[in-house]
Amino acid sequence: MNYRVSNSRNNFRPLRYIAWMLFFVLLVAPARVDAQAIRSEAPTEDFYRERAAADAELEHQLRWKYEEDEKDFWMDQRNFENDLKAEDPLNYHVYMTGKRLAYDYQETQCSAACNHGKIYKAQSDLYLQYSEGNENLADAVNGEGKTPVVASGHERR
């Protein structure tokens, strides 16, 4: 009888080992996955460069029935840019440079048929004035850079 009891204990020993290994894997694996996800979630320069081009394309295509709606949109855009400048000055510079390049290209493609609003034209001028030079990068890093502002009545030169 003792033989059977000791034999049955030996049969469960590998199962206990497997259960502990499974418990350990299920406990540790999710923590490693979360740590990797956190590292990869931080936006990169490529993300901001692509975001700037996509935003500029959207802004170019928008048509507003009411000027108040256009003002609200540009105010939200300015808030986004100010927040980005405060949180990440270098990627703010990347974003603004991307906007300048996109608006520069759009200006060459746009004709009188584009019929953009006054605020779009003012924003376009401000994006086109953003320089790739070191002065804007240094200003962005120091928090002194110029963020485009909503200026009604500003006409394209």
N, C-alpha and C positions, 0 to 999 in steps of 0.2 A: 503494500500500500504506500509506503513512503516513496517507493520508486516512482509511482504514478504522480504524486504531488510534485516532486522535484522535477520531473519531466515536463509537467504542464507549466511550471514556472519558467523553465528554459524556453518554452515555445512562445511566451509572451514578451520575453526580453527584447527581441528584435522589433516587436511592435511598439514597445515603449520608446525605444531609440528612434524609430521613425516618427512617432508622435512628437517627441521633443524637437527633432530636427524640423518638422513641419511647423511647429509653433514658433521656433526661432526664425525661420524664413518668413513666415507671415507677419511677424513682429518687426523685423528689421527691413525687409524689402520695401514696404510703403514709405518708410522714412528716407531711404535713399532715393526713391523716385521723386518725392516732394523736394528734396534738396536740389536735384537736377532740374526740376521744373522751375524753381525760383531763379536759378542762375540763367536759364534760357529765356525768361520772360522779360528781361530788361531790353528795351528797344535799342537797336543799334543805329549807327549812322546811316546805313542803307535803308532802314525803316523810315527814318525822318526824311531822307532824300526822296524816297518813293511817296511818302505821305504828302510832301510839299508839291510834287508833280500832280498827284491825284486831287489835292485840294484846289490847286490852280486850275485844273481842267474843269472841275465842278463849278468853281466861281465864274469861269469864263462862259459856261453854258447857262447859268441861272438868269432868269428874267423875272423881274419883280413887277407886280401889279400896283403895289403901294410902296411908297418910299419908306414908310415906317417899318415895313418888313425887311427891307434892305438894310436899314440902320441897325435893326436888331441882329440880323445875321452878322454884319461886320463887327458889331460890338462883341458878340460871342467869339468871333475869330480873333479879335484883339485880346480878349481875356485868355483864350487858349495860348496865344503867343507870349503873353506876359507871364502866365504860369510856367510855360516851358522855359522861358528865360530865367525865372527865379529858381527852378528846380535843376535845370541842366543847361548851363550857358553854352557849352560846346555844341550840343545837339540843337540848341536854338540857332546857333550860327549855321549849322548844316541845313536846317529847315529853311531859314531865311534866304540862304544862298540858293537853295533849290527853288524857292518861290521866285527869286529874281530871274533865274535862268528860264523858268517856265513862262513867266510873264514877258520876258524878252522875246521868246519864241512866239508867244501868242500875239504880241504886238505886230510882228511881221506878217502874221496870217490874218489879222483882223482888218476888216474894211468898214465902211460907213454902215453896212448892213448889220454889223454886230449890235449896234444900238445899246450900248451899256449905259447904266445909270451914272450919275455924278459921283456917287460914293465909290463905285467900282473904279472909275477913272482916277480918283484921288488915291485909292489903295494901290492901284497899278503903278502910279507914279512913285509912291513910297517904296514899293517892292523893287522897282527898277533902280532906285537910288541906293539900295542896300549893296554895299561893295564887298567884293571877295577879298579886299585888302586886309592887312593886319590890323588896321585901326578899328574895324568893326569887330573882329575877333577879340581884340584886347578889350574893347568896350563891353562886349557880351560877357566875357569872363569876369569883368569888374562890376557888371550889373549896370553899366552906364549906357548901353546901346539904345538906339532909338527903335521903338516898336511902332509900326504904322498905327496911326490914329484915324478915327472916323472924322473926316473933315467935310462937311457939306459945303457945296459951292466951290470947291477946288476944281479947277478945270485943267485938262491936259494941255501942256504947252505946245 
